[in-house]
Amino acid sequence: MMRSPAPTRPAYDGPRGFDHCPFCVAGRERYGDGMDLTQFIDFTNLHGDGVLSTLGPDGEPQAAYISIAAMDDGSLVFDAKADSRKIANIARDGRVAVVIGGRDGASVQCEGRATVPVGEEREKCAAAFIHRFPQFAVSVASGAVVVHIRLVWARVGEYVGERFVVSEVKLSSGPDAPTAI
């Protein structure tokens, strides 16, 4: 049986909410040489959502759709209810994976360590999250748990025409910067 050709994505023609990303333009390879830290932060904050994967009590993966923001250093922040599975899982084992984007042909896959910051660090993370999502200010002020993810690995994948291009995300500019493809 012959497969029909894959549908092509329309060119980006201006902001229309989170369904259309200016970084994800059909037919153009945007990240063939990798994504730098500034591009990663912009991509994450433009998309603003993703899927978080944590490890459940028996080591099984558990996924959750979350609102997520990038801080200036490239780390990620999100909020959650204190009694959620993700918070219990992170308290037990902080290893997480996150996928951001995908609707417009480009996505970033990340892995890192999640913690629940306290004190001044919580305030800094909460401020970054609220800056991106002012509508969540009341829930954060009312005790929602703020989670901070320090990334150790990330890659970007994008469809370009009929091919899929995978390249690294340069998470930092230092010589010991964690990157991978």
ABEGO torsion letter per residue (X at the ends): XBBBBBBBBBBBAEBAEAABBAABBBGBBAAAAEBBAAAAAAAAAAAGBBBBBBBBAAGBBBBBBBBBBBBAAGBBBBBBBAABAAAAAAAABABBBBBBEGAAGBBBBBBBBBBBBBEAAAAAAAAAAAAABAAAAAAAAAGBBBBBBBBABBBBBBBBEABBBBBBBBABABAABBBBX
